[in-house]
Amino acid sequence: MRFLTTLTAALILSAQAFAGSHETVYTADDLMGPCQEADSDARNGVFAETECEQFLMGFVEALKISGMAGTGTDICPPEVNTADEVRWAYIRWIYGDFGARRQMPAADAVLATLKDTFACSE
């Protein structure tokens, strides 16, 4: 499972690099679609939830592996129900200033969500 998560994180990061080099950016708004469908589509919501949460959890795991999240850092993701907690936090964070935040690169929006919502307490 750790290998799959690491592979997912590597693919996300390389996809961001590739996208940036070709003027195409996966935006916060692009990620909002599957994250919101997860709660509102009774038939296909499970697929959307998987797409959204795999992106988010790959990002969280990449931060942990690189030493940018966890004990001793600025970001402490929740230990319980992490995928859902991060997904809900992401949606709330985007809607906090939807006009400005929806066009951000998704990676920047996820990082900002984690920093704002899951800051480590001293």
N, C-alpha and C positions, 0 to 999 in steps of 0.2 A: 504494500500500500504506500509506503514512504517513497518507493521508487516511482510509482505512478504520480504521486503528488509533486515530486521533484521534476519529473519529466513535464508535467503540466505547467509548472512554474517556468521552466526553461522555455517551453514553447510560447507561453504568454509573453515573456520578456523578449524573445527573438522576434515574435510577431510584431511587437511594438516597434522594435528597431527597424524591421522590414517596412512596416507601414509608414514610419517616419521618413524613410528614404524614398518613398514613392508618393509623398504628399497625401496619403490616405491615413486618417487617424480614426481608430475605434473610439467613439466619444462616450461620455457619461450617459448621454441620451440613448445611444445604441445599447448600452448595458441595462438601462432602465426597462426596456421592453421585456426581456425574459425575467427580470427580477420582479416586475409587477404582475406579469402573467402567471407567475407561480401561485399567487393568491387568488386570481380572478378567473382562471380557466379550469373548470372542473374536469374537462376531458383531457386536455393536453398540458395542464399546469405542471405536472410532474416532470415533463421534459424541459420546460422553461426553467423550473426550479433547479434542475440539474445543471443546465447551461450556466445560469447565473452563479450558483453556489460553487461550481467547479472553478470558474474564473476567480471568484473572491477567495476561495480557500487556497488556490494555487498561488495567488498573490500573497496571502498571509503566510503560507509555508515558505515561500521564497524569502520573505522578510525575516522569518525565524532562522532559516538556514544561513542567511547572510549576516546574522547577528544584529539586524535592525529592529527586531521585535522580540519581546519576551523580557524576562527578568533582567534588570540592569539597563534597559533601554527606555525610550520615550513612549513606545507603543506596547501595551499589554492586552492582547486580544482575550476575550472571555474564554475561560476553560471549559464551560458547559454550553452546549447548544451553539457552538461557535458559528457554524454556517448560517443558521437562521438569524442569530444576533447581528452578525456583520451585514447580512442582506437587509434586514430592517433598518439598521443604522445608515446604510448607504442610501436607501430610498428617502429616509427622513433628511439626511444631509443634503441631497440633491434638491429636494423641495424647499429647503431652507432659503435658497436663493436660485430658484429654477432658471430664471432668465440668463443669469451669468454662468451658472455651473453646468448646465446641460451640454454645452459645446466644448467643455474641457476634455482633454484626452481621458479616457476611462481610468488609466493607470494613475494619473494625477488626482482624479476624484476619489479613487479608492484610498490612496495614501492619505489624502486630506481627511477623509472620513475616519480612518483609523486613528490618526493623530488627534482629531477633535473629540472623538467619541470614546476611544479606549486609551486615553493617556494614562500612563502608570502613576499611581499615587505614591507619594514619598513616604 
